[in-house]
Amino acid sequence: MVRIIDGERPTVRLLRQELESWKGFIEALRGDDRAVAQEMMDACLKYVEAIEQSGKDYLTEPFFLSILLDQHKKIRAVEKEVGRVLEEVETWKRTKARPG
């Protein structure tokens, strides 16, 4: 799971401790759920600077917000790709509908 490293900034250390506190929950999950939960936890570390700037002493709220941010970015990417595919389908339909 998450390893605490000497010399880390205090917020990074606190974030790692927060992530570690969820270890039991993650280990209780099955198969794919466990892997996805671990990916979510790992994604939080991408936002450590933003979490530091939140000014929160208790990191659970910024921790969840970073997970939501990461999920929303993924949703937007999927929406964009679906939009692109739908445009391709419509273009294909128009070319097939033309006589000749």
Buried (B, 14 or more C-beta within 10 A) or exposed (E): EBEEEEEEEEBBBBBBEBBBEBEEEBEEEEEEEBEEBBEBBEBBBEBBEEBBEBEBEEBEEBBEBBBEBBEEEEEEEEEEEEEEEEEEEEEEEEEEEEEE
